[in-house]
Amino acid sequence: MIDYDGSGSPAVRVGSPGQASLLLSGPTRPFEDEPTLDFRGWEGAHIWHSLYYDPTVAAEHRPNGYVHLTWGIHERAPSEEWHFETTTVHPAGEEMRSLAVEVRTFIASLAE
């Protein structure tokens, strides 16, 4: 049955009325602009690439609170004889969010 969470967003309540239930709703970040919001990162590397894997970006969150971004340019298959990679290091949290906005804006400007 469709229900609504405390913010008025649609949600699904699982369970019988009057008993313990589970409310499934969209993710929320009630304090989006809160500078002390705890950033926990992720495990392993997240990798983004183009259709042919010629440019790549891999992000790895380290326990010391920094994110290592490995930027790669690769020759297209089938030869793949050369590639170039470099890693930049960034503090996790707001600086990464700002970098993501800047990269998104740059890419969007190229499409205009």
C-alpha positions in Angstrom: 0.0 0.0 0.0 1.4 3.4 -1.0 2.0 5.6 2.1 3.8 8.9 2.7 6.8 9.5 4.9 7.2 12.4 7.2 8.3 14.8 4.4 5.2 13.9 2.2 7.2 11.8 -0.2 5.7 8.6 -1.5 6.7 5.4 0.4 5.6 1.8 0.8 4.9 0.4 4.2 5.5 -3.4 4.6 3.8 -5.2 7.5 0.5 -5.6 9.2 -1.3 -2.6 10.8 -0.7 -2.5 14.6 2.5 -4.6 14.3 6.1 -3.7 13.6 6.4 -2.5 10.0 9.1 -1.4 7.5 8.8 1.9 5.6 10.5 2.0 2.2 11.0 5.5 0.9 13.5 7.5 -1.2 16.9 8.4 0.4 17.0 11.7 2.2 19.7 13.9 3.4 18.0 16.3 5.9 21.1 18.3 6.5 22.4 18.7 2.9 24.3 21.9 3.7 25.5 20.8 7.2 29.3 21.2 7.2 29.8 18.6 9.9 27.9 15.8 8.1 29.9 12.6 8.5 31.3 11.3 5.2 32.0 7.6 5.4 33.2 6.9 1.8 33.0 3.5 0.2 35.0 0.3 -0.2 37.0 -0.6 -3.3 37.4 1.4 -6.5 34.5 3.0 -8.5 35.4 3.2 -12.2 33.9 5.3 -14.9 34.8 4.9 -18.6 33.8 5.9 -22.1 32.1 3.5 -24.4 35.5 2.3 -25.8 37.4 2.6 -22.5 39.8 5.3 -23.9 39.3 7.8 -21.1 38.8 6.3 -17.6 38.5 7.6 -14.0 38.8 5.4 -11.0 38.0 6.7 -7.5 39.1 5.0 -4.3 38.3 6.3 -0.8 41.2 5.8 1.6 40.8 5.3 5.4 42.8 8.6 5.9 39.9 10.6 4.6 41.2 11.2 1.1 40.0 10.1 -2.3 42.5 9.0 -4.9 41.4 9.7 -8.5 43.2 7.8 -11.2 42.8 9.5 -14.6 43.6 7.4 -17.6 43.9 7.8 -21.4 44.2 4.5 -23.3 44.7 3.6 -27.0 41.6 2.0 -28.4 41.3 -1.7 -28.9 42.5 -3.9 -30.5 46.1 -2.6 -30.3 46.0 -1.0 -26.8 49.8 -0.5 -27.1 50.0 2.6 -24.9 48.2 4.2 -21.9 48.8 7.1 -19.6 47.5 7.3 -16.0 48.0 9.8 -13.2 46.6 10.0 -9.8 45.4 13.1 -7.9 44.5 13.1 -4.2 41.6 15.1 -2.7 40.1 15.5 0.7 36.8 13.6 0.9 33.6 15.5 1.4 32.9 19.0 0.2 36.0 19.3 -1.9 35.0 16.2 -3.8 31.5 17.5 -4.3 32.8 20.8 -5.6 35.2 18.9 -8.0 32.3 16.8 -9.3 30.2 20.0 -10.0 33.1 21.6 -11.8 33.8 18.5 -14.0 30.0 18.2 -14.8 29.9 21.9 -15.7 33.0 21.5 -17.9 31.6 18.5 -19.8 28.2 20.2 -20.3 29.9 23.2 -21.8 31.6 21.0 -24.3 28.2 19.7 -25.5 26.9 23.2 -26.2 
